[in-house]
Amino acid sequence: MSVVQVSSQAQRADSERLSTPKLGWTLDELARSLGVSVPFIRLEVKRGRLKAAHLGRRVVVLDTEVRRYLAQASSAQ
């Protein structure tokens, strides 16, 4: 397999991933996306401001919950 074929396959995989709606976020993904720390996200979960679920050892926040949290935070200002 040539480098060009691998590159085009990677591009197709990236475009499929981008077109598929994201259902959930890990705490690390969410923290990076929002520009905050993982401990801050954990604190918001502990305070009950952000709801999360455990999937095995991983903690996941549903995308709908992230949108609700952000809408509530922006309306509070």
CORGI-V516776 format. One record per backbone hydrogen bond with DSSP energy under -1.0 kcal/mol. NH is the residue of the N-H (numbers start at 1). CO is the residue of the C=O. Records with the same first field share a line. If there is no record, write none. Layout:
NH->CO, CO
This chain:
6->2
7->3
8->4
9->5
10->6
11->7
12->8
13->9
14->10
15->11
16->12
17->13
18->14
19->15
20->16
25->61
30->26
31->27
32->28
33->29
34->30
35->31
36->31
41->37
42->38
43->39
44->40
45->41
46->42
47->43
49->44
50->44
53->60
55->58
58->55
60->53
61->25
63->23
66->62
67->63
68->64
69->65
70->66
71->67
72->68
73->69
74->70
75->71
76->72
